[in-house]
Amino acid sequence: MFPTAFKACLVSSIFILNYAQAATLRDALDQAWAVQAPAQQAHAERYNADLNASRAWTPEPPSIGLSHTTDQLNDNTGLREWEVELATPIWLYGQRDRAASVAQSAQAAFAGVSKLARLVLAGSLREAWWEARLAELDFSLAKRKLAAEQALATDVSRRVKAGDLAKSDESLSKIAVLQAKKELGVAQLAFERAQQGFSLLSRGAALPEQAEAEQERSGEHPLLASLGLNAQRSQAQLQQAAGDTRDAPELSLSYTSEKDASDEAYRGRVTLGIKIPFGSESRNRPRISAANAELISAQTSLQLEQQQVASAIKTAQSELAQSRAEQELAFEQWQLAVERGEWIEKGFRLGQFDLTTQLKTLQERSTAESEHARSRLLVERAISRLNQAAGILP
């Protein structure tokens, strides 16, 4: 009974138990990102509104004014005057283009930040996903180990009754079963916690099983793209601060209807006026200094992150190469442990080895089996981390 049961567990041990799962990690990312859709849409509408405002015919909406003059409260000679004025600010030369450039660059910078936020969420999901996958593997292996220990305990109990083994061997096998049950409980709790963490982060998505494939990066890294767009926005703001040396002038058109005495008829006149604000160097210097500081900061951050991204990609590539090398070693170790285990198992049945040796061999084989199965997942996790470092979304 024991050899058959153990071999069945051994053959199936490299596979992970199936749970309710999402199709891919991309599906889980879409589900998690959907929660942020209303906020993203609200911000997008704001930047669209700013862009539309920068393309308007006037920098600010026109205004209308109404005034009335009378001498009823003093002389009451019949002095009456009504005035209606329509005023609107007008763009200075180049002012509209600079405002549109700032609005466009701000909109593009927001799009870059949005894509970067999606990549950051993908990174958190990837780590939570692999934490759950590894915990799931440990849980699966713990159950198989318990099944193997129980099969051994049953075989030992049968041989004790037949007089082939001592009563102490039966106690030793039962202790091994209890230890395996404890390990199973710990593994189950760890898996449930990791699964819950992924579920919370993904907004209820089930745990995907399909691993990611190693992908080639196409286009610029989202982090570098976002910083580059932010630098462009700062450049546009600097150009606006340097070019807009004064506020927009105001053009006004008024119509006045008046009379000086009660027996006179109303007289009308039209007035066209323009108001030009003065500009000064001291007024613009703070704006220029602030915009220039933001530009320098953005350019510095971009240069620094370029080095960090390259370093992160190199580190991830090294981790992937090391994981693949360890997978080959773990496979060889697993094969040797299986061969040795089968030899010890035959010797135990023939009485050549005691139960302690058999239990130790089972533990060695279980450890090798676990490392073999775990090494495959570690390679797949390293691929996910390389994709993340390269800025590739699932």
Disulfide bonds with the S-S distance in Angstrom:
none
